[in-house]
């Protein structure tokens, strides 16, 4: 089941998956978590939250219209490879299409590049380094 969740619910998975052993729960908050229009999604299996994604209004570069940035998408390791991230992102895209958002973009880790390309995103930047995390790319998908 996929549902809208609050910031507090995403923090444990952000800490475990995205910043393992590096940050406290409180340090896993994004400044954009509470922006007007921001939302978080969670995918539950048998009552356990196993996959998350956060979205907030943010335009990118030369792209026109309303943009959303995807941040903090993560799936607990034991549940990876089951298509859960795909389900979560497809749910988000259908939802934001109804919100009249024109595009979605993200800074994706190099290790997740193929996932996003398979979802229909386009790579729009060369590789760049996020200090302490590793190589990333900017990716974009047109919504409407």
Secondary structure, 3 states (H helix, E strand, C coil): CEEEECHHHHHHHHHHHHCCCCCCCHHHCCCCCCCCCCEEEEEEECCEEEEEEEEEECCCCCCCCCEEEEEEEEECHHHCCCCHHHHHHHHHHHHHHHCCCCEEEEEEEHHHHHHHHHCCCEECCCCEEECCCEEEEEEEEECC
